[in-house]
Amino acid sequence: KDEKGTIEKIAAIGESAAESADLVGNFAGQMSSMFDALGNEGMADTMGNVQDAMSSISNIGQGFAKGGIVGGIAAAAGEAVNWIGKIAQAHDKFSA
């Protein structure tokens, strides 16, 4: 019974984290669009990065909410692979 309660708590925390990250991510996306329209590419990129980070947190939270500890770990591993790719792309962009 204790284990079931713990799993339910992890799921609730994951769902809450996912919802919060979605809200912050959406706001960052709107800010990114605003800065882009104003011609401030640096801030637009920064807000875009915040949006990407919040999306990753949301995905990990959803992993915990839907798949417990295993789902959360799998989601985190997937997001780590995504970020490695993004870092490589950024490196290539600045190296060119």
C-alpha positions as CSV (number, residue, x, y, z in Angstrom):
1,K,0.0,0.0,0.0
2,D,2.8,2.4,0.8
3,E,4.4,1.8,-2.6
4,K,1.1,2.6,-4.4
5,G,0.9,5.9,-2.4
6,T,4.4,6.8,-3.4
7,I,3.8,6.1,-7.0
8,E,0.6,8.2,-6.9
9,K,2.6,11.1,-5.3
10,I,5.3,10.9,-7.9
11,A,2.7,10.9,-10.7
12,A,1.0,14.0,-9.1
13,I,4.3,15.8,-8.7
14,G,5.2,15.0,-12.3
15,E,1.9,16.2,-13.6
16,S,2.2,19.4,-11.6
17,A,5.7,20.0,-12.9
18,A,4.6,19.4,-16.5
19,E,1.7,21.9,-16.2
20,S,3.9,24.5,-14.6
21,A,6.7,24.1,-17.2
22,D,4.1,24.3,-20.0
23,L,2.9,27.7,-18.7
24,V,6.4,29.1,-18.4
25,G,7.4,27.7,-21.7
26,N,4.4,29.2,-23.5
27,F,5.1,32.6,-21.9
28,A,8.8,32.3,-23.0
29,G,7.7,31.5,-26.5
30,Q,5.5,34.6,-26.6
31,M,8.4,36.7,-25.4
32,S,10.7,35.2,-28.0
33,S,8.2,36.1,-30.7
34,M,7.9,39.6,-29.3
35,F,11.7,40.1,-29.2
36,D,12.0,38.7,-32.7
37,A,9.5,41.2,-34.0
38,L,11.4,44.0,-32.3
39,G,14.6,42.9,-33.9
40,N,16.3,41.7,-30.7
41,E,17.7,38.4,-32.0
42,G,19.7,37.7,-28.8
43,M,16.8,38.0,-26.5
44,A,14.6,36.1,-28.9
45,D,17.1,33.2,-28.9
46,T,17.4,33.3,-25.1
47,M,13.6,33.1,-24.7
48,G,13.5,30.3,-27.3
49,N,16.1,28.4,-25.2
50,V,13.9,28.9,-22.1
51,Q,10.9,27.6,-24.0
52,D,13.0,24.5,-25.1
53,A,14.1,23.9,-21.5
54,M,10.6,24.2,-20.2
55,S,9.4,21.7,-22.9
56,S,12.0,19.3,-21.7
57,I,11.0,19.7,-18.1
58,S,7.3,19.2,-19.1
59,N,8.2,16.0,-21.0
60,I,10.1,14.6,-18.1
61,G,7.2,15.5,-15.7
62,Q,4.8,13.8,-18.0
63,G,7.1,10.7,-18.1
64,F,6.9,10.5,-14.3
65,A,3.1,11.2,-14.3
66,K,2.3,8.5,-16.9
67,G,5.1,5.9,-16.3
68,G,6.3,6.3,-12.8
69,I,10.0,6.3,-12.0
70,V,10.8,4.2,-15.1
71,G,8.8,6.6,-17.4
72,G,10.5,9.6,-15.8
73,I,14.0,8.1,-16.3
74,A,13.2,7.2,-19.9
75,A,11.9,10.7,-20.6
76,A,15.0,12.3,-19.0
77,A,17.2,10.1,-21.1
78,G,15.4,11.1,-24.3
79,E,15.6,14.8,-23.4
80,A,19.3,14.4,-22.7
81,V,19.8,13.0,-26.2
82,N,17.8,15.9,-27.6
83,W,19.9,18.5,-25.8
84,I,23.1,16.9,-26.9
85,G,21.9,17.4,-30.5
86,K,20.9,21.0,-29.8
87,I,24.3,21.7,-28.3
88,A,26.0,20.2,-31.4
89,Q,23.8,22.3,-33.7
90,A,24.6,25.5,-31.7
91,H,28.3,24.7,-31.8
92,D,28.1,24.2,-35.6
93,K,26.2,27.5,-36.0
94,F,28.8,29.5,-34.0
95,S,31.8,27.7,-35.6
96,A,30.6,28.5,-39.2
